[in-house]
Amino acid sequence: MLWRLVKFLYRIGLCVWIFMLCTTHYYCHVYHLYNNLKTIPLHVTSPAITRYEILVGEPTCVVLSNPWLCLAFVVDICASTEYVGQACLRVCQTENWFYFGLGLLYLGRTVWCAYSTLTILNIVLKRCHRTTWFAPANTTVLAVAATWAGGGIVTIQKQWPKVLDLYTSLFLPYDVDEDVSKLHHIGHMDIALIMAVYLGTMGNLPFAVAGGSRVLKKVRSVMMTSRLKQKVSFVSILIATNRRRSSGTTSSLRRLRSIEMVVEPPKHMVESSFHYNDFKHRLMLWFCNLGHLKDDMYTGGSVYPLFQQCPDYQSQCTISQRGGDCYVLSYDRRDDLVEVTRVTLVSQIDLTVVHRPFRINQLTTNAAVGRFVVAKKSDAIRAATLHRGCSNSPWVS
């Protein structure tokens, strides 16, 4: 009874910890954005806007970026080995699908092992300056993969008799005590090795997901290449007949690209669009009736080109932080939606990078949110300026 009370209080403490992280690191910043928009325009050059709406994101990525919290949940899993064993027994049978589903659902908790691996890997990669080695992982994909892989591994292993013999020898009780009432026996077994192997396997899940995504991208690129090869003859004829015209067009495009690299980039970017999200957030935006809008209505996301070329400036380079972005909807006097601006937390930018490839200047602007301006030359970032919003705004568009 005492052990259950300790576990209950421990989990209550975890809930309070999550609540404090969500409040102090996310929702307080959303309230700051709300107060700024009541009196200050979103942009310095914004048109006549009568009202704003804030489509709030989710603080999941902010919570999962805390390594100590992830490790605390791993400790909670290790303290509940009896329920882990019961869940493994449930996924080993397929006669009752209800209990099979409950087993899968419980073993999905092992996704915290994957999150712990990512947070520790982030610290190692940033300290070794190897942030380009790992792309930010999608937490939703990891959660789904852990739910199916956690029980799927046990389900597949139970089909092999040798593996069953191994588990039988490992789970063999080494000490049996007779109860005082002599109605039943109490067995003890050492499952430390099994839990270490199982949790270690789930901790390597991000690498398996990353490898699978790379294989899918490779297959897609091969399929696209095969489709392009089918049109080579047709394209070659067009090039042969329009060589002069294409050469003139190529030179003009080169001049335009050189100009775009030097001057300030436009407000609308690929990173600000509706499609620059995972499936869950695209579905959320679709339910908010934003999926049908034109791409040129979306602005913001100015920090993502920096993260793509210089991942060292990401505070969290192993967990995707796009889910924490908010969308500010701007309406004119006729109450028509004229602009959707993507805003990102400034805390996602690591301004304490020691080995900086270029300098980041910080200025103050009279807008409700800041803006990140990148100056390019020959496809390389030469300088960057962080324009902070009023009242030290924690958001950047």
Secondary structure, 3 states (H helix, E strand, C coil): CHHHHHHHHHHHHHHHHHHHHHHHHHHHHHHHHHHHHHHCCCCCCCCCCCEEEEECCCCHHHHHCCHHHHHHHHHHHHCCHHHHHHHHHHHCCCCCHHHHHHHHHHHHHHHHHHHHHHHHHHHHHHHHCCHHHCCCECHHHHHHHHHHHHHHHHHHHCCCHHHHHHHHHHCCCCEEEECCCCCCEEEECCCHHHHHHHHHHHHCHHHHHHHHHHHHHHHHHHHHHHHHHCCHHHHHHHHHHCHHHHHHHHHHHHHHHHHHHHCCCCCCCHHHCCCCCCHHHHHHHHHCCCCCCCHHHEEECCCHHHHHHCHHHECCCCECCHHHCEEEEEECCCCCEEEEEEEEEHHHECCCCCCCCCCEEEEECCCCCEEEEEEEECCEEEEEEEEECCCCCCEEC
